[in-house]
Amino acid sequence: MKKKWIIILSIIVGIIALIVFSFIYTFYIGEFKIKEFKEIIEIPYNTSFEFDEGNVCYGNRYKCHKVSVSHEGEVDSKVIGEYKIKYIYQYKDKKLEKEQIVKVKDGEYPTINVENNNFVVCPNQKEANFKVEAFDEYDGDISKNVTQVIEGNQVLFQVSDSSENKTKVTKDLIFQDNEKPTLTLKGNQTIYLKEHSTYKESGATASDNCDGNLNNNIKISGTVNTNKPGEYTISYQVSDASGNKQTLTRKVLVYQEKNYETPTSKTIYLTFDDGPGPYTEKLLDILKKYNVKATFFVTNQAITHNYDKVILRAYQEGHTIGLHSNTHNYNIYRSEKAYFDDLYAIQEKVKKITGHTSMIIRFPGGSSNTVSRKYDNGTKIMTTLTGAVEAKGFRYFDWNITSGDAGSTTNTKTVAQNVIKSLGNKRTYVVLQHDIKSFSVNAVEEIIQYGLAKGYKFEALTMDSPTVHHKVNN
């Protein structure tokens, strides 16, 4: 019985001790009290972040003291992601650390812009490409991420940004094809052929936005009779599956080449390019001294300005005024139109000075030049031009003797010897010199003296002079 009471008494004492301890702890022993602290915070992208340490103090039920707070870590709200912030609470020698996760999120949806409101799709296409742009406030231009799916009579455009915010736009479709096929000629749209030559059809290519390659659908009509000079038309037509047609024509000009008689005696044609210039009048004096006629292929480049009277004098003294170039800029070979615009410009200038419409020409660089390849985009412009000028009534002349004054020498004696040693038993010699170079002009008298002594005749080129042409290389 006594033992039972001892156990009961021990229990009572323990309970009293626990109550006393709890009372003392509550009112006298302190701890950190934390309220309203958020372990995870989410903020929108590009908004300001403010540290939120919650409501913290140190104390007991009787009294809670204010604590100092510091923190470690930063948040860049311009960059989406998770950031860790450590809060350090301190009261005297007591310290508490708490970690907070700050999530910067992009909650804005991207925008989709489609260029037009008329969504036409080829009848035979399951997919179509529309010009679509997409923009996200965080990612910027995300147009390349746009997907499109045709479902029935609608097309669905959708795009997601890097935060998986997805935007969808649906547009109604119209299934039809109103666009004509593309038809492109192979070769030039205008072809020049000498009489009795052979016409070779170059053909064409065709494609369609809906049907693709239509080369096998091209219909070609028209004939060319190269035995009869005149203008011929070749027609090309192609249709797509929806009945849209495209047509093109090519002109073929067959021209007659005159048979020019070879001189009965050995003849030298002195020709001078790129002038006139400061030495041309001296040259005219030399020619006059020996009663020799020559040909001047004139230009309107800067060096020839203010020498119009020299052109007039040469013409009045019986020399031929030929056409070289208005600008002498090789970009005239970029197209047939560019060349003829330049040629007609120098022709008009010569006509104003002399009253005569010159039809005798020399190509800058000669008909064999390859510099034209740099400008003609692979169209073989010289092949076109050599035919075109003759079809339009012009006559072009190259040369079969070069004096070397275009770059290989600047010595008067060498220029004269280059010409003299090239003379032989041919009936026709066309000599290339430049009257804008004094050393070349100074060589002319020796060339004339030698030629006359050897029985050569000197003449100016005319529309009836024998042809001297180079091999066309472009």
C-alpha positions as a printed Julia matrix, in Angstrom:
474×3 Matrix{Float64}:
   0.0    0.0      0.0
   2.82   2.31     0.86
   4.5    1.54    -2.45
   1.35   2.55    -4.34
   1.24   5.92    -2.67
   4.88   6.5     -3.46
   4.18   5.97    -7.19
   1.19   8.31    -7.15
   3.15  10.96    -5.33
   6.0   10.69    -7.86
   3.59  11.2    -10.74
   2.08  14.27    -9.07
   5.52  15.74    -8.44
   6.5   15.15   -12.07
   3.39  16.86   -13.36
   3.96  19.81   -11.07
   7.61  20.0    -12.21
   6.55  19.94   -15.86
   4.03  22.7    -15.29
   6.61  24.76   -13.48
   9.18  24.19   -16.23
   6.69  25.12   -18.94
   5.75  28.26   -17.1
   9.38  29.27   -16.65
  10.2   28.47   -20.31
   7.22  30.42   -21.58
   7.89  33.56   -19.63
  11.65  33.55   -19.15
  13.34  31.38   -21.86
  13.4   33.09   -25.37
  13.21  31.88   -29.03
  12.76  33.33   -32.59
   9.17  33.91   -33.39
   8.43  33.81   -37.18
   5.24  34.92   -38.85
   4.31  35.57   -42.5
   7.62  34.27   -43.9
   7.21  32.84   -47.41
   9.6   30.11   -48.41
   8.58  30.43   -52.09
   7.75  33.7    -53.86
   6.73  34.14   -57.5
   7.1   37.49   -59.29
   6.35  38.48   -62.92
   9.22  39.03   -65.33
  10.62  42.57   -65.43
   8.97  43.78   -62.23
  10.79  45.13   -59.21
  11.67  42.71   -56.38
  11.53  43.71   -52.73
  13.04  41.58   -49.98
  10.34  40.05   -47.77
  11.78  38.76   -44.5
   8.38  38.25   -42.89
   7.57  39.2    -39.29
  10.33  37.95   -36.94
  11.21  38.72   -33.34
  13.05  37.03   -30.46
  11.5   36.42   -27.04
   8.83  34.54   -25.14
   5.17  34.76   -24.38
   5.78  37.6    -22.04
   7.93  39.74   -24.37
   9.36  39.47   -27.98
  12.31  41.63   -28.92
  13.03  43.23   -32.31
  15.81  41.53   -34.28
  18.23  42.75   -36.93
  17.86  41.29   -40.41
  20.39  40.93   -43.25
  20.22  38.94   -46.45
  22.46  37.31   -49.02
  21.73  36.85   -52.72
  20.19  38.95   -55.49
  17.26  38.63   -57.89
  17.47  39.77   -61.54
  13.85  40.16   -62.51
  14.81  40.68   -66.17
  15.97  37.08   -66.4
  13.51  34.23   -65.9
  14.62  31.61   -63.37
  14.87  30.69   -59.67
  16.95  32.67   -57.2
  17.91  31.82   -53.58
  17.81  34.49   -50.9
  19.19  33.81   -47.43
  17.79  35.87   -44.54
  19.9   36.16   -41.38
  18.05  37.17   -38.19
  20.1   38.14   -35.12
  19.35  39.09   -31.53
  22.42  39.59   -29.39
  24.35  36.31   -29.74
  21.36  34.42   -31.09
  21.18  33.82   -34.91
  18.64  32.24   -37.26
  18.98  31.62   -41.02
  16.08  31.08   -43.39
  16.19  30.37   -47.15
  13.67  31.74   -49.61
  13.18  30.71   -53.27
  12.2   33.55   -55.64
  10.78  32.42   -58.96
  10.82  34.98   -61.8
   8.17  33.91   -64.29
   6.91  35.02   -67.7
   3.16  35.02   -67.68
   2.68  37.03   -70.88
   1.46  35.21   -73.96
   3.21  35.78   -77.31
   1.4   37.52   -80.16
   0.86  36.16   -83.69
   0.43  38.44   -86.68
  -0.53  37.1    -90.11
   0.23  39.43   -93.03
  -3.13  39.43   -94.84
  -6.67  38.35   -94.29
  -7.12  36.52   -97.61
  -5.9   33.0    -96.9
  -5.84  31.36  -100.3
  -4.51  27.82  -100.56
  -3.71  25.88  -103.73
  -6.45  23.31  -104.41
  -3.9   20.5   -104.58
  -1.9   21.52  -101.52
  -2.28  20.12   -98.05
   0.05  22.71   -96.67
   0.59  26.34   -97.46
   3.1   28.88   -96.3
   1.75  32.19   -95.1
   3.84  35.09   -93.93
   3.46  34.94   -90.16
   5.26  36.89   -87.47
   5.33  36.12   -83.75
   6.7   38.23   -80.94
   7.17  37.61   -77.24
   7.93  40.25   -74.64
  10.71  38.13   -73.15
  11.99  36.05   -76.11
  11.6   38.73   -78.78
  11.05  37.57   -82.37
   9.95  33.93   -82.34
   8.47  33.84   -85.85
  10.57  30.8    -86.74
   8.79  28.82   -84.02
   5.32  29.3    -85.49
   3.68  26.1    -86.7
   0.71  25.91   -89.03
  -1.67  23.07   -89.6
  -4.5   22.92   -92.11
  -7.58  21.25   -90.72
 -10.54  21.18   -93.07
 -11.22  24.72   -94.22
  -9.11  26.35   -91.53
  -5.47  26.89   -90.79
  -4.24  26.86   -87.21
  -1.19  28.95   -86.3
   0.38  28.39   -82.9
   3.54  29.33   -81.09
   4.97  28.89   -77.61
   7.55  30.98   -75.83
  10.38  29.65   -73.68
   8.05  29.62   -70.66
   5.54  27.44   -72.51
   2.99  30.23   -72.85
   1.11  29.2    -75.97
  -0.9   31.36   -78.38
  -3.22  30.02   -81.08
  -4.8   31.83   -84.06
  -7.26  30.24   -86.48
  -8.07  31.58   -89.96
 -10.57  30.44   -92.56
  -9.12  29.21   -95.87
 -10.09  29.68   -99.52
  -9.0   26.86  -101.84
  -8.23  28.34  -105.24
  -5.39  29.17  -107.66
  -5.54  32.54  -109.41
  -1.8   32.93  -109.99
  -0.33  32.52  -113.47
   2.63  30.18  -113.94
   6.13  31.62  -114.3
   7.52  31.29  -117.82
  11.18  32.09  -118.52
  12.96  32.0   -121.86
  16.28  30.25  -122.16
  18.67  32.55  -123.99
  17.87  36.04  -125.24
  14.43  37.41  -125.99
  15.78  38.81  -129.26
  18.08  36.72  -131.45
  19.99  37.99  -134.47
  20.93  35.52  -137.23
  22.77  35.95  -140.49
  20.99  34.79  -143.6
  21.46  31.07  -144.36
  22.6   30.31  -140.79
  20.88  27.77  -138.52
  18.25  28.62  -135.93
  18.44  26.48  -132.81
  15.5   26.62  -130.44
  16.69  27.37  -126.88
  13.37  26.6   -125.24
  12.0   27.86  -121.96
  11.29  26.81  -118.38
   8.01  27.02  -116.49
   6.93  26.58  -112.9
   3.79  27.19  -110.9
   3.2   28.09  -107.28
   0.72  25.2   -106.99
   1.79  22.67  -109.61
   5.55  23.02  -109.45
   7.6   22.16  -112.56
   5.61  22.68  -115.78
   8.42  22.34  -118.33
   6.65  19.48  -120.08
   3.5   21.59  -120.46
   5.13  24.33  -122.54
   3.76  24.7   -126.07
   6.03  26.36  -128.65
   4.72  27.7   -131.96
   6.21  29.63  -134.87
   8.94  29.0   -137.45
  12.1   30.76  -138.61
  13.21  30.75  -142.24
  16.86  31.7   -142.16
  16.96  31.76  -145.95
  14.72  34.8   -145.99
  15.72  37.98  -144.12
  13.01  39.37  -141.88
  11.56  39.34  -138.37
  10.08  36.1   -137.0
   8.17  35.46  -133.8
   8.3   32.31  -131.68
   5.47  31.99  -129.12
   5.57  30.09  -125.83
   2.52  29.19  -123.75
   1.97  27.19  -120.58
  -1.11  26.48  -118.43
  -1.42  25.18  -114.88
  -3.99  22.68  -113.57
  -6.41  25.51  -112.76
  -6.33  26.89  -116.29
  -4.15  29.94  -115.58
  -2.09  30.75  -118.7
   1.21  32.52  -119.27
   2.64  33.47  -122.67
   5.94  34.89  -123.95
   7.38  35.65  -127.36
  10.88  35.64  -128.76
  11.92  37.73  -131.78
  14.32  36.28  -134.32
  15.79  38.8   -136.76
  17.35  37.26  -139.85
  19.56  39.81  -141.59
  21.45  39.78  -144.85
  25.21  40.1   -144.74
  26.59  42.03  -147.67
  29.48  40.58  -149.64
  32.19  43.19  -149.55
  34.8   43.25  -152.29
  38.44  42.84  -151.41
  40.6   45.75  -152.63
  42.47  45.1   -155.85
  45.67  46.41  -154.29
  47.26  46.11  -150.88
  45.45  48.56  -148.61
  46.21  49.86  -145.11
  43.37  51.27  -143.0
  44.84  53.39  -140.21
  42.34  53.55  -137.33
  42.57  55.53  -134.09
  40.52  54.8   -130.96
  39.5   56.75  -127.84
  40.05  60.29  -129.2
  40.12  63.01  -130.12
  42.7   64.51  -127.82
  45.58  66.99  -127.59
  47.65  65.15  -130.25
  44.92  64.61  -132.84
  45.53  67.87  -134.72
  49.2   66.99  -135.1
  48.08  63.65  -136.52
  45.76  65.39  -138.96
  48.67  67.55  -140.12
  50.75  64.41  -140.81
  47.89  62.76  -142.71
  47.32  65.9   -144.74
  51.01  66.11  -145.61
  50.87  62.71  -147.31
  47.24  62.96  -148.5
  46.38  59.88  -146.43
  42.87  59.21  -145.12
  42.23  57.44  -141.81
  39.38  56.44  -139.5
  38.73  57.9   -136.04
  36.59  55.87  -133.6
  35.63  58.68  -131.25
  34.33  58.81  -127.67
  32.76  61.34  -125.34
  34.8   60.47  -122.27
  36.41  63.19  -120.14
  39.68  63.29  -122.1
  37.88  64.14  -125.36
  35.86  67.07  -124.05
  36.54  70.42  -125.74
  37.79  68.7   -128.93
  34.59  68.86  -130.99
  36.27  71.16  -133.51
  38.91  68.51  -134.1
  36.2   65.99  -135.01
  34.74  68.5   -137.45
  38.14  69.17  -139.02
  38.81  65.43  -139.46
  35.43  64.97  -141.12
  35.86  67.97  -143.42
  39.28  66.72  -144.5
  37.8   63.43  -145.71
  38.5   61.13  -142.78
  35.88  58.69  -141.48
  34.36  59.43  -138.1
  33.46  56.08  -136.56
  31.66  55.41  -133.27
  33.53  53.86  -130.36
  31.64  54.68  -127.15
  30.02  57.6   -125.41
  31.47  56.74  -122.0
  34.04  53.99  -122.72
  32.85  52.37  -119.49
  32.65  48.6   -119.83
  29.42  48.46  -117.83
  27.69  49.26  -121.14
  27.95  45.49  -121.67
  25.49  44.75  -118.87
  22.64  44.53  -121.39
  21.74  45.08  -125.04
  19.8   48.21  -124.09
  22.7   49.66  -122.11
  25.03  49.18  -125.06
  22.73  50.77  -127.62
  21.87  53.67  -125.31
  25.6   54.43  -125.17
  26.1   53.91  -128.93
  23.19  56.14  -129.91
  24.49  58.85  -127.58
  27.87  59.08  -129.33
  26.16  58.76  -132.73
  23.99  61.76  -131.9
  27.01  63.8   -130.81
  28.87  63.07  -134.05
  25.79  63.99  -136.08
  25.5   67.35  -134.29
  29.14  68.11  -135.07
  29.36  66.83  -138.66
  25.76  66.64  -139.86
  26.43  63.02  -140.84
  24.88  59.92  -139.23
  27.77  57.52  -138.78
  27.01  53.78  -138.91
  30.61  52.54  -138.63
  31.53  51.3   -135.14
  34.18  49.57  -133.09
  33.32  47.82  -129.84
  35.26  48.94  -126.75
  37.78  46.14  -126.29
  36.91  44.76  -129.73
  34.33  42.11  -130.56
  36.62  39.46  -129.04
  36.74  41.1   -125.6
  36.14  39.0   -122.5
  35.85  41.89  -120.04
  32.14  41.94  -120.91
  31.74  38.68  -118.96
  32.17  40.7   -115.79
  29.03  42.69  -116.5
  26.6   40.6   -118.6
  25.54  38.05  -115.96
  26.41  35.16  -118.25
  24.21  36.24  -121.17
  27.06  36.15  -123.77
  26.41  39.77  -124.64
  28.99  40.0   -127.41
  27.35  37.16  -129.34
  24.14  39.16  -129.17
  25.65  42.54  -129.99
  27.71  41.47  -132.99
  24.49  40.29  -134.62
  22.36  43.13  -133.31
  24.51  45.97  -134.69
  24.55  44.47  -138.17
  20.82  43.74  -138.06
  20.3   47.42  -137.25
  22.42  48.52  -140.22
  25.71  49.25  -138.47
  29.07  47.84  -139.54
  31.67  46.96  -136.94
  35.38  46.66  -137.53
  38.09  45.01  -135.46
  41.76  45.02  -136.49
  44.4   42.63  -137.74
  47.45  44.7   -136.79
  47.97  46.12  -133.32
  50.59  48.78  -132.71
  51.1   47.82  -129.08
  50.33  51.35  -127.89
  47.52  50.05  -125.64
  49.98  48.86  -123.02
  52.9   46.81  -124.32
  55.08  49.81  -125.22
  55.38  53.59  -124.92
  58.22  53.85  -127.42
  57.58  55.56  -130.76
  60.08  53.44  -132.69
  58.59  50.21  -131.26
  55.07  51.27  -132.27
  56.22  51.91  -135.86
  58.09  48.61  -136.06
  55.14  46.66  -134.59
  53.03  47.86  -137.53
  55.69  47.62  -140.24
  56.79  44.08  -139.41
  53.13  42.92  -139.49
  52.64  44.01  -143.1
  52.85  41.33  -145.76
  51.02  40.23  -148.88
  47.45  40.51  -147.62
  45.12  42.85  -149.47
  43.6   44.32  -146.3
  45.31  45.6   -143.14
  43.4   47.39  -140.38
  45.81  48.97  -137.9
  44.83  49.78  -134.29
  46.36  52.91  -132.72
  45.27  55.56  -130.2
  45.49  59.25  -131.04
  45.34  60.23  -127.34
  48.93  58.95  -126.98
  51.68  61.21  -128.3
  54.25  58.43  -128.81
  51.82  56.58  -131.04
  50.97  59.67  -133.1
  54.7   60.28  -133.54
  55.06  56.85  -135.15
  52.48  57.48  -137.89
  54.77  59.31  -140.32
  57.27  56.44  -140.43
  54.41  53.95  -140.98
  53.06  56.03  -143.88
  56.49  56.47  -145.45
  57.16  52.75  -145.3
  53.73  51.82  -146.65
  53.9   54.19  -149.6
  57.42  53.06  -150.41
  56.24  49.43  -150.5
  53.28  50.13  -152.74
  50.5   50.11  -150.16
  47.45  52.3   -150.51
  46.0   54.1   -147.44
  42.23  54.5   -147.16
  39.55  55.32  -144.61
  36.97  52.69  -143.71
  33.57  52.96  -145.37
  30.36  50.96  -145.3
  31.73  49.03  -148.29
  35.16  48.24  -146.84
  36.14  44.58  -146.44
  35.22  43.01  -143.12
  37.83  42.47  -140.42
  36.25  40.63  -137.51
  37.71  38.83  -134.52
  36.41  35.55  -133.14
  33.71  36.35  -130.59
  34.68  34.94  -127.18
  31.6   35.81  -125.18
